[in-house]
């Protein structure tokens, strides 16, 4: 009994000591203070959250003060972890689907930063802090050196093996970038898709939403049932004929309007 009372007195004494000391130095007991650097990190974290939730529409470049934050996110492990987690959710959904016997069960996957990665290119563009460079990006694509995003390649393989027809739909221009894109995809293991659909002259000048909506509409008119649609841009997942479910992969480096 005496030991319990002594313990209680010590607890009360400790609390008052901490309270008096905290008042003397101008802080609250057990409060958490933020260093200036951490405050900047939190602002960039909030910016990325706004981007990924589509509350920052039509943004042009990554804020200059967020360069290091985005760099760390993209190559420090968190981006890969986020992609892996999302793909796990997609695969869980796929497991519950029953493929029909008519060959008309379909999935749509975007290409850039969905199937294959442009992180190496954007490293030279300060991970999106520099304005988009159409000619520079075209030259990069022509090299055909984009590596596969491992988790998405695994998802692609699972879809094909499960009997789904996978359509790869990209805003890359068919006239100039088709050969390099086909070669790059094949070299990275994307073999067995039903069709690669690139932007033709008929869609020149049209928005990504208009282009991809029309492609999905055409597929549905052909009789395909779109069970899922995966992309890194909100414009991959907006518009008409979206399919049964859409899945957004993270990408804070650029925004396709």
HELIX and SHEET records of a PDB file:
HELIX    1   1 UNK A    2  UNK A   25  1                                  24    
HELIX    2   2 UNK A   36  UNK A   52  1                                  17    
HELIX    3   3 UNK A   64  UNK A   66  5                                   3    
HELIX    4   4 UNK A   67  UNK A   75  1                                   9    
HELIX    5   5 UNK A   78  UNK A   95  1                                  18    
HELIX    6   6 UNK A  119  UNK A  123  1                                   5    
HELIX    7   7 UNK A  126  UNK A  128  5                                   3    
HELIX    8   8 UNK A  134  UNK A  143  1                                  10    
HELIX    9   9 UNK A  150  UNK A  161  1                                  12    
HELIX   10  10 UNK A  174  UNK A  187  1                                  14    
HELIX   11  11 UNK A  201  UNK A  203  5                                   3    
HELIX   12  12 UNK A  208  UNK A  221  1                                  14    
HELIX   13  13 UNK A  234  UNK A  236  5                                   3    
SHEET    1   A 5 UNK A 195  UNK A 199  0                                        
SHEET    2   A 5 UNK A 165  UNK A 173  1                                        
SHEET    3   A 5 UNK A 105  UNK A 109  1                                        
SHEET    4   A 5 UNK A 225  UNK A 231  1                                        
SHEET    5   A 5 UNK A 246  UNK A 248  1                                        
END                                                                             
